[in-house]
Amino acid sequence: MNNALSPLQIAVVALGAVIIVLIIWMAVIGGRLKKLRKQYVAAMDGMGVTNLEDILGEMKRQLSEQEQQIVQQHQAHEQLKKALSESRGKVAVHRYNAFAEQGSDLSFSLAIVNDSQDGIVLSGLHSREDTYVYAKPLDKGDSPYPLTPEEKKAVNLALQQA
């Protein structure tokens, strides 16, 4: 008798070996899939959603809303910053003797100025009989009325404040 295997028997043995390898491979992939499913269920536990795509879509929508809110808050911050710099007054007083032959430093110039150098200068000239008070508006550090050296000094003192 011929102990050699026929080509049909060789093909059957080869196919059997392939089937066994495929069954083992499917068992390994099944184990990995089961482990992945457990991790997915643990991650989704308590969320009330079973679809990861829904969660990612909702997170993307919330992120977009937060970005819009950040832009709005930044704009509001800039508006407040501008309003604060325009409304905050820096105040300085410069006292001096308007009339050298009499009295002491009873005359004054008071400057109230914001960061844009807008504001007002009040000057009080004191003499023996009367005190005269003058007000001059400031626009960008200048006035339509001539500023005295004392008034300019009061404005400069106000602008030097932090």
Disulfide bonds with the S-S distance in Angstrom:
none
